Amino acid sequence: MNTRRIYLIIVSLLCVISLQAQVRYGGLTNRQRQQLSERSLATIRQYEERLQRYRDSLYSDSVAAPQLIPKEEIAQLFLPFTFYTDVVHDAFTIGNRLSPLDQQFLTVYLSHPELVVRTQTQLEKTGTVIKPTTVTEQLPTNLEAPAPEEPTALPIDMIVLKPNFWDFAGDGYLQFMQNYVSGNWYQGGESNYSLMGGLTLQANYNNKKKLKWENKLEVKIGLQTTNGDTIHNVKTSEDLLRYTSKLGLQASKKWYYTLQGVASTQIVRMYDQNQRPVISDFMSPFEFNLSLGMDYNVDWINHKLKGSVHLAPIAYNLKYVDRLSLAERNGIKVGHHSKNDIGSQMTVDLKWVFSDNIQWQTRLFAYTTYKRTQIEWENTLNFQFNRWISCKFYIYPRFDDSVVRDDRHGYFQYKEYTSLGFAYSF
């Protein structure tokens, strides 16, 4: 009897709601309609928040994440909108408090009854709800950890590589140039335009302990054609063959006890303009200098300025000419092939890298017996335009008071050239 009364009340309530909805939609003012629309949107937002909370609970990283929605209400969020009698029954029960989800259902029942597509009775006819069951599995208690497998030893061929203490480097160039030579240059020559090539090879040994051995071979040769020379079609403007070797034993971080040897000569013959006599030739002159002293390794300005300074209080110098006719020209007594003496020597060999494209190389050689003095200062300013093209500016002043004094330049000699062409380093 009570059940019939409840159903009668629900049917009456729905009829009243339906009539009230018709009146509300037909006779409401614009403000009332706006308020109704806002309540509808609020209901939709509450439903979306409900779904959002459920999704957050599924993807939460915490193992202790709270269950925001009771399990029995989860299915109601995803089923087609259904009229549940329990919601209405709880609403009319005195002292009973509706859950948030039931409140949303009741709000929709009252505001939009047209959204209801089925009833609870129709849903129950489709079948009963399948409840999940928990299966417990008892793990065996007599498990043992597997024994580790020993790796199988494979035959390995051991190759022992000996350390390589040698370092090889070099550079070469072939350039067109303009040069100036003073009239009393000790090898002769004249100012002109010419073609010049050069090659520098280095082989250095360093055992990374205390012993090092440095070797450098320098070859320069320049060819020129002169309109003023009616006897010689081709002449040489630059000719150098020089070998430098240094054996060093480390004394401290920067200093080495050093034995240095320098041997230099030229490759081809050289003549004065419109003259047949030879003024210099291979082994005429030939100079050899052997010195014992200390070497200081230079590494300054953030590794941009590197090189060495050789100071030798004891040095032996030999000058030799194969042609006797050239003895006096090179400071040797007439009729003698050579002369030798002992003195002191200093050699400064530096390379300053201003930038990737600009470098300056200098070599200052000084030897004195306190009776005669010989000073050579070679300077090369190199502009590297790219990997293959470069421009060189070369200045070479020289002083030697052992040769015949020139009326114009005295004992000073000077050589300069500017060249542009091919260059390659390796």
C-alpha positions as CSV (number, residue, x, y, z in Angstrom):
1,M,0.0,0.0,0.0
2,N,2.9,2.3,0.8
3,T,4.6,1.5,-2.5
4,R,1.5,2.5,-4.4
5,R,1.3,5.8,-2.6
6,I,5.0,6.5,-3.4
7,Y,4.4,5.8,-7.1
8,L,1.3,7.9,-7.1
9,I,3.3,10.8,-5.6
10,I,6.1,10.4,-8.1
11,V,3.6,10.4,-11.1
12,S,1.9,13.5,-9.7
13,L,5.2,15.2,-9.2
14,L,6.3,14.5,-12.8
15,C,3.0,15.8,-14.1
16,V,3.4,19.0,-12.1
17,I,7.0,19.3,-13.3
18,S,5.9,18.9,-16.9
19,L,3.1,21.5,-16.6
20,Q,5.5,23.8,-14.8
21,A,8.1,23.4,-17.5
22,Q,5.5,24.3,-20.2
23,V,4.5,27.4,-18.2
24,R,8.1,28.3,-17.6
25,Y,9.2,28.0,-21.2
26,G,6.1,29.6,-22.5
27,G,5.6,32.5,-20.1
28,L,9.0,33.3,-18.5
29,T,10.6,36.6,-19.0
30,N,14.1,36.9,-20.6
31,R,15.8,37.3,-17.2
32,Q,14.1,34.2,-15.9
33,R,15.1,32.3,-19.0
34,Q,18.7,33.5,-18.6
35,Q,18.7,32.3,-15.0
36,L,17.3,28.9,-16.0
37,S,20.0,28.7,-18.7
38,E,22.7,29.5,-16.1
39,R,21.4,26.8,-13.8
40,S,21.5,24.3,-16.6
41,L,25.1,25.3,-17.4
42,A,26.0,24.9,-13.8
43,T,24.5,21.4,-13.8
44,I,26.6,20.5,-16.9
45,R,29.8,21.8,-15.3
46,Q,29.1,19.8,-12.1
47,Y,28.7,16.7,-14.3
48,E,32.0,17.4,-16.1
49,E,33.8,18.0,-12.8
50,R,32.5,14.7,-11.7
51,L,34.0,13.0,-14.7
52,Q,37.2,14.9,-14.3
53,R,37.6,13.7,-10.7
54,Y,37.0,10.1,-11.7
55,R,39.7,10.4,-14.5
56,D,42.2,11.9,-12.0
57,S,41.6,9.1,-9.6
58,L,42.4,6.6,-12.3
59,Y,45.7,8.2,-13.4
60,S,46.9,9.2,-10.0
61,D,50.5,8.2,-9.2
62,S,49.8,7.8,-5.5
63,V,48.9,4.3,-4.4
64,A,46.9,5.8,-1.6
65,A,44.7,8.0,-3.8
66,P,41.2,8.4,-2.3
67,Q,38.2,7.0,-4.1
68,L,36.4,10.2,-5.0
69,I,33.3,8.4,-6.3
70,P,31.7,5.3,-4.7
71,K,32.1,2.3,-6.9
72,E,28.3,1.8,-7.2
73,E,27.9,5.3,-8.7
74,I,30.6,5.0,-11.3
75,A,28.5,3.2,-13.8
76,Q,25.7,5.8,-13.6
77,L,28.1,8.4,-15.0
78,F,28.5,6.6,-18.3
79,L,25.0,5.0,-18.8
80,P,22.3,6.8,-20.9
81,F,20.5,9.2,-18.6
82,T,18.1,7.1,-16.5
83,F,15.3,7.9,-14.0
84,Y,16.3,6.2,-10.8
85,T,13.5,5.6,-8.3
86,D,16.0,5.5,-5.5
87,V,16.9,9.1,-6.0
88,V,13.3,10.3,-5.7
89,H,12.6,8.0,-2.8
90,D,15.7,9.4,-0.9
91,A,14.6,12.9,-1.7
92,F,11.2,12.4,0.0
93,T,12.6,10.6,3.0
94,I,12.9,12.8,6.1
95,G,16.4,13.0,7.5
96,N,18.0,11.4,4.5
97,R,20.9,13.3,2.8
98,L,21.4,12.9,-0.9
99,S,24.9,12.2,-2.4
100,P,26.4,14.8,-4.8
101,L,25.6,12.6,-7.7
102,D,22.0,12.0,-6.6
103,Q,21.6,15.8,-6.2
104,Q,22.7,16.3,-9.8
105,F,20.3,13.6,-11.0
106,L,17.4,15.3,-9.1
107,T,18.3,18.7,-10.5
108,V,18.2,17.4,-14.0
109,Y,14.9,15.5,-13.3
110,L,13.3,18.8,-12.3
111,S,15.0,21.1,-14.8
112,H,15.2,19.0,-18.0
113,P,13.0,15.9,-17.7
114,E,13.2,15.6,-21.5
115,L,16.8,14.3,-21.2
116,V,15.5,11.1,-19.5
117,V,15.7,8.2,-22.0
118,R,14.9,5.2,-19.8
119,T,13.8,4.3,-16.3
120,Q,15.3,2.1,-13.6
121,T,12.7,-0.6,-14.3
122,Q,13.7,-0.8,-17.9
123,L,17.4,-1.0,-16.9
124,E,16.8,-3.9,-14.4
125,K,15.0,-5.9,-17.1
126,T,18.3,-6.1,-19.1
127,G,20.0,-8.2,-16.3
128,T,21.7,-8.1,-13.0
129,V,24.9,-6.1,-12.3
130,I,28.0,-8.3,-12.4
131,K,30.2,-7.5,-9.4
132,P,34.0,-7.9,-9.6
133,T,35.5,-10.7,-7.6
134,T,39.0,-10.7,-6.0
135,V,41.1,-13.8,-6.6
136,T,43.9,-14.4,-4.2
137,E,46.9,-16.5,-5.2
138,Q,49.1,-18.1,-2.6
139,L,52.7,-17.9,-3.6
140,P,55.0,-20.9,-2.9
141,T,57.2,-20.5,0.1
142,N,60.1,-22.8,-0.9
143,L,61.5,-20.6,-3.7
144,E,65.3,-20.3,-4.0
145,A,67.3,-17.6,-5.7
146,P,68.9,-18.9,-8.9
147,A,72.6,-19.4,-8.8
148,P,74.5,-16.8,-10.9
149,E,75.9,-18.1,-14.1
150,E,79.6,-17.8,-14.5
151,P,80.6,-16.1,-17.7
152,T,82.4,-18.2,-20.2
153,A,86.0,-17.0,-20.8
154,L,86.6,-16.4,-24.4
155,P,90.1,-16.4,-25.9
156,I,91.3,-12.8,-26.5
157,D,94.3,-11.9,-28.7
158,M,96.1,-9.1,-26.8
159,I,97.7,-6.5,-29.0
160,V,100.2,-4.3,-27.3
161,L,100.8,-1.0,-29.1
162,K,104.1,0.8,-28.6
163,P,103.7,4.5,-27.8
164,N,104.6,6.8,-30.7
165,F,106.7,9.6,-29.5
166,W,107.2,11.2,-32.9
167,D,105.3,14.1,-34.3
168,F,105.5,15.1,-37.9
169,A,104.4,18.4,-39.5
170,G,105.1,20.7,-42.4
171,D,103.9,23.4,-44.8
172,G,104.7,24.5,-48.3
173,Y,103.9,27.4,-50.6
174,L,104.3,28.6,-54.1
175,Q,103.9,32.3,-54.6
176,F,104.4,35.2,-56.9
177,M,106.3,38.0,-55.2
178,Q,108.0,41.4,-55.3
179,N,111.3,41.7,-53.5
180,Y,114.0,44.2,-52.7
181,V,117.7,43.3,-52.1
182,S,120.3,45.7,-51.0
183,G,123.3,46.0,-53.3
184,N,125.7,44.4,-50.8
185,W,123.6,41.4,-49.9
186,Y,126.0,38.6,-49.0
187,Q,124.5,36.2,-51.5
188,G,123.9,38.9,-54.2
189,G,120.7,39.4,-56.1
190,E,118.6,42.3,-57.3
191,S,115.1,43.8,-56.8
192,N,112.5,42.3,-59.1
193,Y,109.3,40.4,-59.5
194,S,109.7,36.6,-59.2
195,L,108.2,33.2,-58.4
196,M,109.1,31.6,-55.2
197,G,108.4,28.3,-53.5
198,G,109.2,27.0,-50.0
199,L,108.9,23.8,-48.0
200,T,109.3,23.3,-44.2
201,L,109.4,19.8,-42.7
202,Q,109.5,19.0,-39.0
203,A,110.1,15.7,-37.2
204,N,110.1,16.0,-33.4
205,Y,110.6,13.3,-30.8
206,N,109.4,13.7,-27.2
207,N,109.2,10.7,-24.8
208,K,107.0,12.7,-22.4
209,K,109.6,12.3,-19.7
210,K,112.7,14.4,-20.0
211,L,114.1,13.9,-23.5
212,K,113.2,15.6,-26.7
213,W,114.8,15.9,-30.1
214,E,113.6,18.5,-32.6
215,N,114.5,18.5,-36.3
216,K,113.5,21.1,-38.9
217,L,114.4,21.3,-42.6
218,E,113.8,24.5,-44.5
219,V,114.0,24.9,-48.3
220,K,113.4,28.1,-50.2
221,I,114.1,28.9,-53.8
222,G,113.0,31.8,-56.0
223,L,113.4,32.2,-59.7
224,Q,113.3,35.5,-61.6
225,T,113.6,36.8,-65.1
226,T,115.4,40.2,-65.6
227,N,115.2,42.3,-68.7
228,G,118.5,44.1,-67.8
229,D,120.5,40.9,-67.8
230,T,121.6,39.9,-71.3
231,I,123.7,37.0,-70.2
232,H,121.4,35.1,-67.9
233,N,117.7,34.4,-68.8
234,V,116.8,33.0,-65.4
235,K,118.3,33.9,-62.1
236,T,117.6,33.1,-58.4
237,S,116.3,35.7,-56.0
238,E,116.0,33.4,-53.0
239,D,118.0,30.3,-52.2
240,L,118.1,28.6,-48.8
241,L,118.8,25.1,-47.6
242,R,118.9,24.9,-43.8
243,Y,118.7,22.1,-41.3
244,T,118.3,22.7,-37.5
245,S,118.5,20.0,-34.9
246,K,118.1,20.3,-31.1
247,L,118.6,17.6,-28.5
248,G,117.2,18.6,-25.1
249,L,117.2,17.2,-21.6
250,Q,114.6,18.7,-19.3
251,A,115.9,20.6,-16.3
252,S,112.7,22.1,-15.1
253,K,109.2,22.8,-16.3
254,K,110.3,25.4,-18.9
255,W,114.1,24.9,-19.2
256,Y,116.1,22.3,-21.1
257,Y,119.8,21.6,-21.3
258,T,120.2,21.8,-25.1
259,L,122.8,20.8,-27.7
260,Q,121.9,22.7,-31.0
261,G,123.3,22.3,-34.5
262,V,122.5,24.5,-37.5
263,A,123.8,23.9,-41.0
264,S,122.9,26.1,-44.0
265,T,123.9,26.7,-47.6
266,Q,122.1,27.3,-50.9
267,I,121.1,25.0,-53.8
268,V,122.0,26.7,-57.1
269,R,124.5,29.2,-58.5
270,M,123.9,32.9,-58.3
271,Y,125.3,35.7,-60.6
272,D,125.4,39.4,-60.6
273,Q,123.6,41.1,-63.5
274,N,125.5,40.8,-66.8
275,Q,128.4,39.1,-65.1
276,R,129.6,35.6,-65.6
277,P,131.6,35.0,-62.4
278,V,129.7,33.0,-59.8
279,I,129.1,35.0,-56.6
280,S,127.6,32.1,-54.6
281,D,127.0,28.4,-55.1
282,F,126.1,25.2,-53.3
283,M,128.5,24.8,-50.3
284,S,129.9,28.3,-51.1
285,P,129.3,29.4,-48.5
286,F,128.4,26.7,-46.1
287,E,127.9,27.5,-42.4
288,F,127.7,25.2,-39.4
289,N,127.1,26.2,-35.9
290,L,127.2,23.9,-32.9
291,S,126.2,25.3,-29.5
292,L,125.7,24.0,-25.9
293,G,123.4,25.9,-23.6
294,M,119.8,26.2,-22.2
295,D,116.5,26.3,-24.0
296,Y,113.4,28.1,-22.6
297,N,110.0,27.1,-23.9
298,V,107.8,30.1,-24.6
299,D,104.0,29.7,-24.1
300,W,102.5,33.1,-23.6
301,I,99.3,35.2,-24.3
302,N,96.8,32.3,-23.9
303,H,98.9,29.9,-26.0
304,K,99.0,32.3,-28.9
305,L,102.7,33.0,-28.7
306,K,104.9,29.9,-28.7
307,G,108.5,29.0,-29.4
308,S,111.8,28.8,-27.8
309,V,114.8,30.9,-26.7
310,H,118.2,29.2,-27.0
311,L,121.1,30.7,-24.9
312,A,124.5,29.2,-25.4
313,P,127.6,30.6,-23.7
314,I,129.7,28.1,-25.7
315,A,129.3,27.9,-29.5
316,Y,131.5,26.6,-32.3
317,N,131.1,28.2,-35.8
318,L,132.5,26.9,-39.1
319,K,132.3,28.8,-42.4
320,Y,133.4,27.0,-45.6
321,V,133.5,27.8,-49.3
322,D,134.1,25.1,-51.9
323,R,135.1,27.8,-54.5
324,L,138.4,29.5,-53.5
325,S,137.4,32.6,-55.5
326,L,134.6,33.3,-53.0
327,A,136.7,33.0,-49.9
328,E,137.4,36.7,-49.4
329,R,133.8,37.7,-50.2
330,N,132.7,35.5,-47.2
331,G,135.3,36.7,-44.8
332,I,137.8,33.9,-45.3
333,K,141.4,34.4,-45.9
334,V,142.5,34.2,-49.6
335,G,143.6,30.7,-50.5
336,H,141.7,29.1,-47.6
337,H,138.4,27.1,-47.9
338,S,137.3,27.7,-44.3
339,K,137.6,29.4,-41.0
340,N,136.3,28.5,-37.6
341,D,136.0,30.2,-34.2
342,I,134.4,29.8,-30.8
343,G,132.0,32.3,-29.2
344,S,128.6,32.7,-27.8
345,Q,125.2,32.3,-29.5
346,M,121.6,33.2,-29.0
347,T,118.6,32.0,-31.1
348,V,115.0,33.1,-30.7
349,D,112.4,31.2,-32.7
350,L,108.8,32.3,-32.1
351,K,105.4,32.1,-33.7
352,W,102.6,34.5,-32.8
353,V,99.1,33.6,-33.9
354,F,97.1,36.9,-33.8
355,S,94.0,35.2,-35.2
356,D,93.1,32.2,-37.4
357,N,94.1,34.2,-40.5
358,I,97.1,36.3,-39.3
359,Q,100.4,34.8,-38.1
360,W,103.9,36.3,-37.4
361,Q,107.0,34.1,-37.4
362,T,110.4,35.4,-36.3
363,R,113.9,34.0,-36.0
364,L,116.7,36.0,-34.4
365,F,120.1,34.5,-34.6
366,A,123.1,36.2,-33.0
367,Y,126.7,34.9,-32.8
368,T,129.8,36.7,-31.5
369,T,133.4,35.9,-30.8
370,Y,133.9,39.4,-29.3
371,K,136.1,40.0,-32.5
372,R,133.3,39.6,-35.0
373,T,129.5,39.7,-34.8
374,Q,126.8,38.1,-37.0
375,I,123.2,38.9,-36.5
376,E,120.2,37.6,-38.6
377,W,116.6,38.6,-38.0
378,E,114.0,36.9,-40.2
379,N,110.4,38.1,-40.0
380,T,107.4,36.6,-41.9
381,L,103.9,38.1,-41.6
382,N,101.4,35.6,-43.1
383,F,97.9,36.5,-44.1
384,Q,95.8,33.3,-44.8
385,F,92.8,34.2,-46.9
386,N,91.5,30.6,-47.0
387,R,93.0,27.1,-46.7
388,W,94.9,27.5,-50.0
389,I,95.6,31.2,-50.7
390,S,97.9,33.3,-48.6
391,C,100.0,36.5,-48.7
392,K,103.4,36.8,-47.1
393,F,105.4,39.8,-46.2
394,Y,109.0,39.0,-45.5
395,I,111.7,41.2,-43.9
396,Y,115.3,40.0,-43.3
397,P,117.9,42.5,-42.0
398,R,121.4,41.1,-41.4
399,F,124.7,42.3,-39.9
400,D,128.1,40.7,-40.5
401,D,131.3,42.6,-39.8
402,S,133.5,39.7,-41.0
403,V,132.8,40.4,-44.7
404,V,134.2,43.1,-46.9
405,R,132.7,46.5,-45.9
406,D,130.4,48.0,-48.5
407,D,130.8,51.7,-49.2
408,R,127.1,52.4,-49.1
409,H,125.6,50.0,-46.6
410,G,128.6,49.2,-44.5
411,Y,128.2,45.8,-42.7
412,F,124.4,46.0,-42.8
413,Q,122.4,43.9,-45.4
414,Y,118.7,44.0,-46.0
415,K,116.2,41.8,-47.9
416,E,112.4,42.2,-48.3
417,Y,109.7,40.7,-50.4
418,T,105.9,40.5,-50.6
419,S,104.2,37.5,-52.3
420,L,100.8,36.2,-53.0
421,G,99.9,32.6,-53.9
422,F,99.2,29.1,-52.9
423,A,100.0,27.7,-49.4
424,Y,99.3,24.5,-47.6
425,S,100.0,23.1,-44.1
426,F,99.9,19.6,-42.9
